[in-house]
């Protein structure tokens, strides 16, 4: 296992989720530094208070949990935090040695989300990127992880198949391309903006409705902009 984690890597794993959810939102956040919080963001922060505490230790028989674990990939220039890693004692070929622990342990990364399962696979892509980092750090193969949705109190298994891994790599390439071009990506026609925390900042309807110019002028007049 490599242990020399540092913050010199350039791409936070959270970028992958943001890009997958909405490339337009991603470019506003990371190129124009646009950010705003709504009630969903605040609820998420509350959910993570216990999860993100690295000093809380848990152990159940042949399983122990590490919280708020820094991860990185030199190969992909990624870094981030895994909410919880579940280590289960195993003799499987993919099991790894862990400093301070006897035997070998199988890795199961777990991501905590405040709401419920979304239609997009943005959460799964984020978790897969975390697993790819762990694979490089531990020199192993991780076949699946889990996402816990606090609103419905359920875990969902995520298989790290070739399709999901390829999508992660593709998004990383698109992120690097967008950052190098320093351009705001147009909003997608099908984008659902109802729960977006920066909805009021990006004015998505002004980009996608037929009478966008007239509606934008009306908005400016109504708000004395």
C-alpha positions as CSV (number, residue, x, y, z in Angstrom):
1,X,0.0,0.0,0.0
2,X,1.2,3.5,-0.9
3,X,0.9,5.9,2.0
4,X,2.3,9.2,0.8
5,X,-1.0,10.9,0.3
6,X,-0.7,14.6,-0.6
7,X,-2.9,17.3,-2.2
8,X,-0.8,17.8,-5.2
9,X,-3.2,15.9,-7.4
10,X,-5.3,18.2,-9.6
11,X,-8.7,16.6,-10.0
12,X,-11.0,16.2,-7.0
13,X,-13.2,13.1,-7.3
14,X,-16.2,15.3,-6.5
15,X,-15.7,16.9,-10.0
16,X,-16.7,13.6,-11.6
17,X,-20.0,13.6,-9.9
18,X,-20.7,17.3,-10.7
19,X,-19.8,16.8,-14.4
20,X,-21.9,13.7,-14.7
21,X,-24.9,15.4,-13.0
22,X,-24.6,18.6,-15.2
23,X,-21.6,19.7,-17.2
24,X,-23.0,23.3,-17.2
25,X,-23.2,23.3,-13.4
26,X,-19.7,21.8,-13.3
27,X,-18.1,24.6,-15.4
28,X,-20.0,27.3,-13.5
29,X,-18.7,25.9,-10.1
30,X,-15.1,25.2,-11.1
31,X,-14.4,27.9,-13.7
32,X,-16.6,30.8,-12.5
33,X,-16.6,29.8,-8.7
34,X,-20.4,29.9,-8.6
35,X,-21.8,28.3,-5.5
36,X,-24.9,28.5,-3.4
37,X,-26.5,26.3,-0.7
38,X,-30.1,25.2,-0.5
39,X,-31.8,23.0,2.0
40,X,-30.6,19.8,0.3
41,X,-27.0,20.9,0.7
42,X,-27.6,21.7,4.4
43,X,-29.3,18.3,5.0
44,X,-26.4,16.6,3.3
45,X,-23.9,18.4,5.5
46,X,-25.8,17.2,8.6
47,X,-25.9,13.6,7.4
48,X,-22.1,13.6,6.9
49,X,-21.2,15.0,10.4
50,X,-20.9,11.5,12.0
51,X,-19.8,9.8,8.7
52,X,-16.9,12.2,8.2
53,X,-15.4,11.8,11.7
54,X,-12.2,9.8,11.3
55,X,-11.9,9.3,15.0
56,X,-15.1,7.2,15.3
57,X,-14.0,3.5,15.4
58,X,-16.3,0.6,14.7
59,X,-15.6,-3.2,14.6
60,X,-18.0,-6.1,14.3
61,X,-16.6,-9.6,14.5
62,X,-14.5,-9.9,11.3
63,X,-15.3,-6.5,9.9
64,X,-13.9,-3.0,10.8
65,X,-14.7,0.4,9.4
66,X,-12.5,3.4,8.5
67,X,-14.1,6.8,8.0
68,X,-13.2,9.8,6.0
69,X,-10.3,8.1,4.3
70,X,-8.1,10.2,1.9
71,X,-7.5,8.4,-1.5
72,X,-5.6,9.3,-4.6
73,X,-4.4,8.0,-8.0
74,X,-1.1,9.1,-9.4
75,X,-2.0,7.6,-12.8
76,X,-5.2,9.6,-13.2
77,X,-4.2,12.7,-11.1
78,X,-7.2,12.1,-8.8
79,X,-7.8,12.7,-5.1
80,X,-10.7,12.7,-2.7
81,X,-12.2,11.2,0.4
82,X,-14.1,7.9,0.8
83,X,-16.9,8.3,3.4
84,X,-16.4,4.8,4.8
85,X,-14.3,1.8,3.9
86,X,-15.6,-1.5,5.2
87,X,-12.8,-4.0,5.7
88,X,-13.9,-7.7,6.0
89,X,-11.5,-10.5,6.8
90,X,-11.0,-12.7,3.8
91,X,-8.7,-15.1,2.0
92,X,-9.9,-13.9,-1.4
93,X,-7.3,-13.1,-4.0
94,X,-8.3,-9.5,-3.9
95,X,-7.9,-9.2,-0.1
96,X,-5.1,-6.9,1.1
97,X,-2.9,-6.5,4.1
98,X,-3.7,-3.5,6.4
99,X,-1.2,-1.9,8.7
100,X,-1.8,-2.7,12.3
101,X,-4.2,-5.6,11.4
102,X,-3.6,-9.3,11.3
103,X,-4.6,-11.3,8.2
104,X,-5.9,-10.0,4.9
105,X,-9.0,-7.8,4.3
106,X,-11.4,-7.3,1.5
107,X,-12.2,-3.6,0.7
108,X,-15.8,-2.3,0.3
109,X,-16.0,1.5,-0.3
110,X,-19.3,3.0,0.9
111,X,-20.5,6.4,-0.1
112,X,-23.2,8.2,2.0
113,X,-25.8,10.4,0.3
114,X,-28.5,12.4,2.1
115,X,-31.4,11.8,-0.4
116,X,-32.6,8.8,-2.4
117,X,-31.4,7.0,-5.4
118,X,-31.3,9.3,-8.5
119,X,-32.0,8.5,-12.1
120,X,-28.5,9.5,-13.2
121,X,-25.5,7.4,-12.4
122,X,-23.4,10.4,-11.0
123,X,-23.2,8.8,-7.5
124,X,-22.0,5.5,-9.0
125,X,-19.4,7.2,-11.0
126,X,-18.1,9.0,-8.0
127,X,-17.9,5.8,-6.0
128,X,-16.2,4.0,-8.9
129,X,-13.5,6.7,-9.1
130,X,-12.9,6.2,-5.3
131,X,-12.5,2.5,-5.9
132,X,-10.0,3.1,-8.8
133,X,-7.9,5.2,-6.4
134,X,-8.1,2.4,-3.7
135,X,-7.1,-0.2,-6.3
136,X,-3.9,1.8,-7.1
137,X,-3.1,2.4,-3.5
138,X,-3.6,-1.2,-2.3
139,X,-2.5,-2.9,-5.6
140,X,-5.8,-4.8,-5.7
141,X,-9.0,-5.2,-7.6
142,X,-12.3,-4.0,-6.2
143,X,-15.4,-5.5,-7.9
144,X,-18.1,-3.5,-6.1
145,X,-19.0,-0.9,-3.5
146,X,-22.2,0.5,-1.9
147,X,-24.1,3.7,-1.7
148,X,-26.2,4.4,1.4
149,X,-29.1,6.8,0.9
150,X,-30.1,8.3,4.2
151,X,-33.6,9.3,3.3
152,X,-34.7,5.8,2.6
153,X,-32.1,4.1,4.9
154,X,-31.0,1.6,2.2
155,X,-27.7,0.5,0.7
156,X,-27.4,-0.1,-3.0
157,X,-24.7,-2.2,-4.5
158,X,-22.7,-0.8,-7.4
159,X,-20.8,-3.1,-9.7
160,X,-17.6,-1.6,-11.0
161,X,-17.9,-3.1,-14.5
162,X,-15.9,-2.1,-17.6
163,X,-18.7,0.2,-18.8
164,X,-18.7,2.2,-15.5
165,X,-14.9,2.4,-15.4
166,X,-14.8,3.6,-19.0
167,X,-17.3,6.3,-18.3
168,X,-15.2,7.5,-15.3
169,X,-12.1,7.7,-17.6
170,X,-14.1,9.5,-20.3
171,X,-15.4,12.1,-17.8
172,X,-11.9,12.7,-16.5
173,X,-10.8,13.4,-20.1
174,X,-13.7,15.8,-20.6
175,X,-12.9,17.6,-17.3
176,X,-9.3,18.1,-18.3
177,X,-10.4,19.4,-21.7
178,X,-12.9,21.8,-20.3
179,X,-10.5,23.2,-17.7
180,X,-7.8,23.7,-20.4
181,X,-10.3,25.5,-22.7
182,X,-11.7,27.5,-19.8
183,X,-15.2,27.6,-21.4
184,X,-18.7,27.4,-19.8
185,X,-20.4,24.3,-21.2
186,X,-24.0,25.0,-22.5
187,X,-26.8,23.4,-20.5
188,X,-28.3,20.1,-21.8
189,X,-31.8,20.3,-23.1
190,X,-33.0,17.4,-20.9
191,X,-31.4,18.7,-17.7
192,X,-33.5,18.6,-14.5
193,X,-32.8,21.7,-12.5
194,X,-35.4,21.5,-9.8
195,X,-33.1,20.6,-6.9
196,X,-30.0,22.3,-8.1
197,X,-28.5,24.6,-5.5
198,X,-27.2,27.1,-8.1
199,X,-30.3,27.2,-10.2
200,X,-30.9,30.9,-9.5
201,X,-27.3,31.6,-10.6
202,X,-27.3,29.8,-13.9
203,X,-30.8,30.6,-15.1
204,X,-31.1,27.4,-17.1
205,X,-34.5,28.2,-18.5
206,X,-33.0,31.3,-20.2
207,X,-30.8,28.9,-22.2
208,X,-33.3,26.3,-23.3
209,X,-36.7,27.9,-23.8
210,X,-37.7,29.1,-27.3
211,X,-38.4,32.6,-26.1
212,X,-35.3,32.8,-24.0
213,X,-34.3,36.3,-25.0
214,X,-37.7,37.8,-24.1
215,X,-37.9,35.8,-20.8
216,X,-34.4,36.9,-19.8
217,X,-35.3,40.6,-20.4
218,X,-38.4,40.1,-18.4
219,X,-36.4,38.6,-15.6
220,X,-33.9,41.4,-15.5
221,X,-36.7,44.0,-15.4
222,X,-38.6,42.2,-12.7
223,X,-35.5,42.0,-10.5
224,X,-34.1,45.4,-11.3
225,X,-30.8,43.8,-12.6
